[in-house]
Structures are given as structure tokens and as C-alpha cells.
């Protein structure tokens, strides 16, 4: 059976498999027969923005296996984000989408690690509510933040946590030039946007 036929079967109305996640521009579905694969669905112009970036950087993003087209039938009214803005679609509408078959990452491990870094930074920071994401935003925009510098210096004294910290910062260093080129913005970094492949490599799920 061709992949497109499998996709159409998986995503038809009344499917047993439900979406496992997504954002305003895409939805992620698991595979019914390949546990290490997910399908990322979105409108063509949206997929166009990240597809080549993923394909050309398998060390930073999930590996790309294939791209194709599919249709899904909505079971209820839905507001969806399109390249032209939000559109209201009625139940029963057939929506033409692009899908990309991707390597599935272990996001739970990354979420747990992010939490460990968060707790460590909160404990040593002199600013209430200062977390890992605050550090990263300051780092990515190049803001000369004394709190950021002091946090990193204190964190370096806790080697296990500091090693985790450096792993994420190193990946973000690779993301920065990609984000600046493709989105004209800083990368979309948060605790739910990272995962590990089967070889133990940390990767980013989105730009």
C-alpha cells in the first residue's frame, strides 16, 4: 500500500489515532505501524517555510523521511491558521494538507531535563521567577544582562546540571543563525520544543 493511502486511512473521519500534539500552524499524528515515526500536517505554504530547513539539518531537527499530500475531514467546526490568517471551517469540510513523515523524538526526557535546569536556576537566581527561558531569551537577543552572567557563573559550580545547561545552549547556538535566516526572529525555544533521538542526540522540534 502506498504511503499516501496509509495516510488517508489513518486520518479519515472516525480514525482510532488522535493527534498527539501540535501548534497553531501544524498538527502531529502518530503512525499506526511505525512507533518511531510521526506525521506533521500543515498547509503547504506553512510546511514550505520549514521543510528544507529540517531536511538539510538532521543533526538539529528530526530526520525527514518523506513529504506528501492528504485530505482530512473535520468532525467539528474549527478555526485554523492559514498563510492568510485564521479561517473558520465547518464540520464536514475536506481540508487539503501537506504531511511530512518525521523521526519521532523522546520529548519527555527533554522536558524533565528542562525542569531540572529550571529548578537549579530558580534556586541560585536573585530575581524572583527567573527561569531557564528568561536566561535563554536574554542570551539569544544578546542582552548584556548581569543576572544572566551571574546565573551562569553560579550554575557552573553544579557540574551535572551545568553540563545539561550547556547541551541546550550549544543546540541553541546552532539554531540562532537558522532562525535569523528563515523567520527573521529568535528561535521558538521552550521546554516542550526539544527531544532526543534514538542515538541520544538532543534536537529541536520546531524553528
N, C-alpha and C positions, 0 to 999 in steps of 0.2 A: 504494500500500500504506500502511495506517495505521502511525503510529509505533509503537504497541504491538505490532503484528505484526512490525515490523522488530526491535524489542527482543527479542521472544520468539525470533525466528530467530537473532539474534546470540548470545543467552545459553543456547541449548539445549545439552543434553549433547553433547559432541564438537565444540563450536564451535572455529573456527580462531583466533578472537581470545581471547587470555588477558587476565586482569586486569593492569592496568599499575601498580597501587598500591592503597593504602587504609590503614585504621586498624582499631581494634578494633570500631568501630561502622559502618563502611561499606567498600565496595569500589569502585574506579574502573575502568571499562572504556572503551577507545577506541571510536570509531564506525567502522563498516566503510565508510561512504560520505561522511563529513564530517570531514576532517582537523582542523578547528578546533573539534571538539566532543568532550566526554567525557560518560559517564553515571555518576552517583554513585548507588549502590544501598545501601539500608539498610532496616531495619524502620520501619514507619510512624511510631511514636512517636519514634524517633530522628530521622527526617527532619523531623518536625514541629518539633523544637527549633531547627533552623537554617534551614529553608526560607524563612520570611518575612523573616528577617534578611538572607539573601542577596538575596532578591528586592527588598527595599527599600533595599539599599545596593550598587548595581552599581559604584560607584566604589571600593569597598573589597574586594568579593568577586567571583568570576567571575559573569558575567551568567547569569541563569536564563532558559532558553528554554521549558521545559515540564516538567510533572510527571505521572507516571502509575504504573501498577502492572504488575508482571511476575512470572513464576514461573521459578525456576531449579531444575534437577535436580542434586543433588550427585553427583559422581563418586566421592567417598570420604567417610569419616566426618569430621565437622567439628565443632569446638567454636565456637559463635558467641555473640556478645554480644547480648543482647536487653534491653529495658527492665526485665525481671525478673531479669537476671543472665545468667551463662553457661549455655548449654543444649547438650547433646551431640546432634547429629543424625546419623543413619545414612546411609550411601551409598544413593542412590536416592530419598532424601526430596525431595519437592517443597516448596520454600520460597517463600512469597508475600512479595514485597518491593516497596517503592516505589522508583522511579527518578526522578532529576532530570537533565534534559538541560542541560549547562552549557557555558560558554565554556572552551575549553582554554587554559591559560596556559603560558608558557615558564618552566619551573622551573629549567632548567639555568643560565640567566643569573643568576637569584637565588642559586642555590647557589654559583656562582663568586664573586659579589659578597660574599656572606656570608663566604666563605673569605678574601677579601682583607681584610675588616674584622677577622676573627679574627686573622690574622697580624699586622696592624698593632697591635692591642690587646695581643697577647702580647708583642710587642717592647718596648712602652713601659710595660707594667704592672710594678709592683714585686712583685706577688703571683704566684707560680708557678701556672700553669694557669688564670689569669684570662682569660676569653674574652668574646666579644660577648654570649653568652647570659647569663653571670654579670652583666654590666653591665645587661642588659635586665630581668632578674628584680629586681635591686636598684631599678632605675628604676620598674618597674611597681608594686612594693609600697610605693614612697615611702620606702625606707630611706635615711637620711642617711649615705651611705657615702663616706668620704673617698677611697677608692680609685676609686670611680665618678667623683667630681668631678675628681680628678687625671688620670684617664684621658681624660676628655672635653677637658680643657684641653690636654693634650699632643697629642691627636689633631687638634685644631683647627689645628695648625701644618702638617698634611699635607692641603692643600685637596682634592685628588681623592678621597682616602679619607674625609675628613670630610664631603664632600658626599654620598657614598654612605651613610655613617653616619646623617646627618640625614634622608635619604629614608626609611630604615627606622623611625627613631624617630618621624618625623611620621606614618607609617601606624599605628604602634602607639598613638600619641596618639588616633587615631580609633577604634581597636579597644577601648581601655580602657572607655569608657562602655558599649559594646555588650556586651562580655564581662561586665561587672559586672551588667548588667540581665538577661542571658539565662542565664548559667551560674553567677552568684554567685562567680565566680572570675576570676583573671587570664587573659588570652588565651593560647592554646596557640601560643607562638612558638618556632620553631626553624628551622634553615636549610632544611629541606625543606617548609616550610609557606608559601612565598611564590613568586610567579611574575609574569611580565609579560604583559599583553595585547598585541594587535597594534598598538595605538597607543603602546606604550611605557610604559603605566601600571603601577606596582607594585601588586599586590593580594595578599590573603591567601587561602589555600585552605580554611581552617577557622577556627572561632571559638576 
